[in-house]
Amino acid sequence: MHDIRAIRENPAAFDAALSRRGLAAQSDAILARDAARRAAIAEAETARAAQNAASKEVGAAKARGDEAEFDRLRALVAEKKARIAQLEEEARDADTELTAMLDGLPNLPLDEVPEGADEADNVELDRWGTPRNFEFDPVEHFEIAGVTPGMDFATAGKLSGSRFVVLRGAVARLHRALAQFMIDLHVEEHGMTEVNSPVLVRDAAMYGTGQLPKFAEDSYQTTNGWWLIPTSEVTMTNFVAGEIADGAALPLRFTAHTLCFRSEAGSAGKDTTGMLRQHQFEKVEMVAITRPEDSLAEHARMTRCAQAVLERLDLPYRTMVLCTGDMGFGAQKTHDIEVWLPGQGRYREISSVSVCGDFQARRMTARFRREAGAKPEFVHTLNGSGLAVGRALIAVLENGQQADGSVDLPAALHPYLGGRTRITAEGALV
């Protein structure tokens, strides 16, 4: 949500920032609705003062037997009452229209975010690791001989349709080990608080993080009104909704491993083979709640936390700064971390780490006090994948594949696999 006062004070800057997002100027329409709302409220207050004054005089006119004045004043009170009701309705309508305008507009990019139209204009920050030089032609994860017994798309299709998978045996255990490894790393070394949160939430939670109302089609809703979370960003960020936090307790840092659900609206024909793009998947999410002056440093820190997972798994990656045209709705700035997938011969996104400023906090009314008695201020919120478990599974399988169809597994996962180090060409974990 945008600060209407900031738009009033500098509409040109607001429109310029929207222009960097590829959007037309909006300030004139927004300020017209804001002016209508404020005018209706001001006129209602004036009418209410006149009504109150007339009401006080009604009794006096009656007491002195001035029937004409008594009738005039009673008519004036009734007139003002009706006008106040009309003005309050006009103010409510203008406020609803203004809120709808602001709800549909994305966050404003920071000045340092590169300008661009789409992913082709993203800017590479750095790379880590060197893609392995295979002595054979590497294949995609679902084509590796040792993986095919444990990755069953046919049964998932029978149960649920396309974009689902059943994992079995060694592959299922590897998937579980990856999630446990990530959570342990974030809790024990990165100082995050582990969370187990619901995957069903109310409208208000989805609205608070920006999924509603604009992106309802991207998520699933139950028949009794709950929403299946697209990521635990929704739950963990909303921990502070409607709250006033103690500034001394910030930053708050959370991590959770949850199921996630996305309709993948608009992705028809993209990544239809394998398990890269699924309706149901698992993710280890990171969320931070900070003071405004600390959020950019926290963004850099969270990026390093996500990168550390890949480095421990010895998976080559690159980090990109998303351009203005490729950022998510609620982000001020985003780092995408892309892991090397030799089966595709390209880097693919495995984490997005975003700083949102006070955009979500305004929607949630999430604030903090710097000290006792101080005026509440909006917190800043951040979120990032740490990491997408299924995509990490794909990366581990593809980067560790061997010519005979077996897979060598990263040393960091061996303790989570009971000391086992590879998946054989027959699909056994040994």
N, C-alpha and C positions, 0 to 999 in steps of 0.2 A: 504494500500500500504506500502511496506517495503522500508526502507532507503537503497539504494544500497551502499552508503558509509559505513554504518555500516556492511554490508555483506562483503565488501572488507576488512575492518579492522579486522574483527573477524569471518571468515566463519565457524570455528569450533563451536563457540557459537550459530550461526544461525542454523546450522544443528542439534545441540543438542536440541535446543528449538523445532524445528520441530519434532524431534524424540519423544519428550514428547507428541506431538499431534498425534503420531502414523504414521508419514510420513517419507519417506526415505529422505536421504540427497539430497539437491538441489543446494548447493552453487557452485559446480564445473560447472554444466550446466549454472547457472545464470552468473557466472563470465566469462565463455567462451564467452557468448553472449555480455556481457558488454565489454570485451576486444576487441572483433571484432568491436563493435560500436565505441569505443574510437580510435582504430587503424585507422578505415576508416575516422573518423573526423580529426585525426592528419595528415594523408596522404593528405586529401583534402586541409587542410590549407597550407601544404607545396607546393602542386601543385598550389594553388591559388597565393601564393607568387611568384612562378616562372612565372606564367602567367602574373602577374602584372608587374614584372621586364621586361619580354620580350616585353610586350605591350609598355612600355616606350621607349624601344630601337628601335621599329619598325619605328617610325617617323624619328629618327636620321639617321638610315640606308638609308631611302628613300631620306632624304635631301642631303646626301653626295653621292648619286647615286650608292650605293653599293647594286645592285639588288640581288646578291646571298645571302647576309646577310639578306636583306629585306625578301626574300622568305623563308629563313630558320626560321627567327623569326616569320613570319606569320604562318608557319606550326607548330612551337612550341606552339604558342598561341592556335591554333585550337586543337592541341593534348592535351594540358593541360585542355582546356575547356571541351573536351569530357571525360577526365579522372576524372575531378572534378564532373561532372554529374553522372558518374558511381559510384564514391565513396560516393556521397551524397545519392544515391539510396541504396547502401549497408548499409550505416549508418541508414537510415530510416527503412530498413528491419530488421536490428539487433535490433533497438530500439523497433519496433513493437513486435518482438519475445520476447525481454526482458520484455516488459510491460505485455504481455500475461502470461509469466511465473510468474511474481510477482502478477498479478491480481488473479491468481488461488490459491494462498497460503494464509492460514488463518493467523490471528494475532498470535503473539508469547505469550504464557502464562507467567504470572509473576512467579517468582521463588516460591512464597508462595502458588501457586495453587497446590492442591494435584494431583498426577499422577494417571491415571486410564484409563480404556478402554471405559466405558459407565456409565449409571446412577447408576449402582450397586456400583460404586466406589466413588460416591459423599459423602461428609462428612457433617454431621449435626453440625450446629453451636449452635443452641438453639431452644427451644420450648416456646410457650406462650399459656396459657389457658389449660383447661382440657376438653377433649371430654365429652359431656353429656352422662350420664348413662340413656338410654331409658328404660322404663318399657314395651316396645313393640319392635317388630322388625322394625327398621326404613327402609324406602324404598327410592329409588332414586327419584330425583326431579320430573320427568315426571310421576311417579306413585302415587304421593300425590293427594288425592281426590280433595282438594281445588285448586290444580294447573291445573289439566287436562282440565278444561274449558277454561283456558287462555293460553294454550301452544299447538298450533295446527300444528302438523307435516304433517298431511294429506293434508291440503290446501296448505302448503308451498311446498310439493312434487308435487302437481298438477301445481303450478305456476313455480317452479324453479328446482325441483329435490331433490335429497338427500342432507343432511347436510344444510338444511335451516329450519327456523321455523317462524310461525306467532304468535306473542304475542298479547293477547287481555285483555281488562278489568283490573282487579286488578294486574295481572302479568305484563302487559305492563307498568302500572303506577309505580309499584315497580322497574322495570328495569330502567325507567327514573329517579326515585328518587335516585337510587344508583349512577348513573352518576353525577347528580347534587350535591349530598353530597360529592363525591370524589373531584370534581372540587373546590367546596367551601373550603374544608379542605386544599387543596394544595395552593390555592390562599391566603386565609385569615390567615392561620396558618403556612404554610411552605414557604411563600414568593415567590411563582412562579408566572410568568406572564401568564395569560390565553391567549390562541391562538385559533383562528378559521382558519384552513388552508385547502387548496385544498386536495381532495382525488385522483386527477388525476395529474400525474407528468411526466416530460420528462425523457429520458434515463439517462441524467447526474445526476439527483437527486438520482435515484436508484443505479447508479454506485458509487456515493459518499458515500453512507452508506453500500455498499458491497453486495446489492442484485443482481447486474449485474457485470460481465456477468455470473458468476458461477451458480446463483440460479434463472434463468429466469423462469424455469418451476414451481417454487413455487408461482408465481404471475400471475395476469391476465393483458393482454395487449389489448387495444382497436384497432379497425381496422385502426384508423388514428395515431397510434403510442404512445398514452399515456399509462401509467401504473397505475392501481388501487393500491393504497398504501397498503402494508401489515400491516403498523402501521404508526402513525404520527411521529415516530422517523425519517422517511425519510424526511418529510417536515421541521420539526423544526430543525434538525441537519443541513440541507442545508441552513438555514437562513444565516450562516456565510461562505458559499461556495464562494471562490474567494475574500473574504474580509480580511482586516487587522484591527482587533479590537483594541480598546484602552484597554491596560492591566488593567487600573484602573477600567474599567467597568465590569471586570470579577469577579465572575462567572455570566454567563447568565443562568437563570433557567426558563424553559417554561413548560407549561402543556396544553394538549388539549384533548377534547372528540371528537372522530371521528368514523365514520365507517371504518372498516378494511376488507381487502379481501385477502384470501389465498386459493390456489388451493388444499392445503393439499396433495401435491404430496408425494407418498410413505407412506401414512397413511391408505391405504386400510385395512379394517377390524378392525381399532382401533376406539373405542368410537363411534360406529355407531348408538347407541341409545341415545336419549336425545339431549341436546344442548351443550355438552361439547366441541365438535370439529366441528365448522361450517365453511362454505366457506365465509360467511358474518357475521361479529360480530362487537361489539362496545368495545372500549377500551379508558380508560383515560391514556394517556402516559405522562411520565416525560422525559425531556431532559436537560442536563446541559453542558455548555461550560466553561472550566476552564483553568487556568495556569497549566503547567505540574506538578508542586510541590504540587498542591492542589487536584489533581484528586482522590487520594485514600481516602482522608478525605471526599470528595464529594460523593464518592461511598458509604461510611458508612452512610452518611446523607440521601442519596436517599433511601437506604434500610430501614432506620427508617421511612421515609415518607410513604413508601408502607406498612410497618408493622402497622403504626398508623391507617390506614384505617381499617384493620382487627380487631384491638383492640377496636376501637370505635364501630364496629359492633358486638363485643363479639364473634368473630369466632376464634377457636383454630387454631394455625398454627405452622409450624416449618420452620426454615431457613437453607438452604443447601448451601455449597460451591461446585460448580460444578467442577468435575475433568477435567483434560486436554482433555480427550476423549469425554466429553459431552458438552463442551462449544460451543457457537455459533461462526460463522466464524470470526466476527469482534472483539470478546471480548478478553481482556487480563485476566479478572477475572469476574466471575459471581456469584451472589447470587440468588438462586431460593427460592421464598417463596411459601410454599405449605399449602393450607388450608385443614382442616379436613372435609371430606365428609362422614357423617355417613351412607348414603345409599350405598356407596361403601365400607365403613369400612376401608378407607385409606386416606392418604394425597395426594392431587393433586396440581400441579403447578397452581398458580394464578398470579404470577409476576416473571419476571426475570429482575434483575438490573445488568447492565454490565458497566464496565469501559473499554474503547477502546484505551486509550492512544492517540497517534497521527496517528493511523492507518487510520481512516476515514478522518482526517484532511489533510493528504497527498493526498488522493484521491480527496478531494475537494479544495485543496490549501487554507485552512482556517488557518489564522495566527493572531498574535497579536504583538503589540509593548509594551515593558515594560515602555518605556518613549519616548518622542518625539526624533526622530532621531536615536533611537535604531534599531538594526537589527531585522527584523521580525522573529518570532519563530512560530512553529506550536502549535495550541491549543490542548488541550485534550478534548475528547467528551465522554459523558455518556448518557445512556438511560435506562429506566425501566418502567414497567407497574405499574400504580398506581390507579386502577387495571383493569384487564380484567372484563368488566361489566357483561357479561353473566355468567362467572364463579362465580363472586360474587353473582349474582342472585341465581345460583344453591346452593351455600353454605348457603345463608340466608334461602332458602326454606327447605333444608334438615336438617339444624341444628335447625330450629324453628318448625318443623313438630310436630303435636300432634296426639294422638291415634285416635281421631275422624276424621282425615283428614284435620283439620284446620292447620294454620301456625301462630305462634306468631312472630311478626316482631321486630327487634332491636329498642331500644329507640332512637338511633341517627337518625333513618329515620322517626320517627313520625312527626316532623315538615314539612317534605317534602311530607307527605301523608295527609295533612290537619288534623292532629291529630289522624288519624286512626292507629290502632295498630295491626290488625290481618287480615288474609284472612280466611273466614269461609270455612267449608267443602264443601259448595256449590259454592265457588269461588268468594264471595263478599268481598269487602274491607270495614271493619267496625272498 
